[in-house]
Amino acid sequence: MLVGDLDDPLAGSVRLSAPGDRTVDLVVGRHAWQGAIVEAAAPASIGELTLPVVRPADLILLKLHAGGPKDAWDIRALLEAHEQSVAIQAAVDGAAAQLPVESRRLWEQVRVRR
């Protein structure tokens, strides 16, 4: 388990993997809105475990809050690859007000213009 520093947007994370299955990062949030994202997540089987997997728009919110260059790249890649990117962007637009100002600025930079 990786434990986040006091200024880290996450309390920590754990990487889970099983032979022949996909690798999953389990994140531990610090804020109530992050907990709400996990509450809304859909269950998915990873090896012998069943874990909540966040919706694409919620993943973007988490990555915006993290705010690193890799997070920005991940957001762009998700939006370019997902067939429902317009709906995902609309959901992020509606929820971005709960994020810090730096995260909202990043969203304006990375969102796909249509």
C-alpha positions, 0 to 999 in steps of 0.5 A: 500500500502506498500512503499519501503525504499530508498534501496528497489528494489521496490518503493512499492506494493499493494495486491489485492484480491476478494472473490473467486478469486486469490490474486495478488501483484501489484508491483511498480518498480524503474527502466526502465527495470522494466517498460519494464517488465510491458509493456510486461505483458499480461492482466488478470482479477482479480475480476472487474479489468484487470491488467498486469501479467508478464511472468514467466521469467520476474517474475524471473528477478524481484525476482532476483533483490529483492534477498531475501531467499523467492525470491530464493525459489519462483524462484526454485518452479516456475522452478520446476513446470513450463512445459516450465522451459528450455525456461524460463531459457534461457530467464532469461539467455539472460536478466540477464546481465541487473541485478546487479551483486548480482542478477546474482550471485543468478541466478547462485545459483538457476537456475535448472541444466539439 
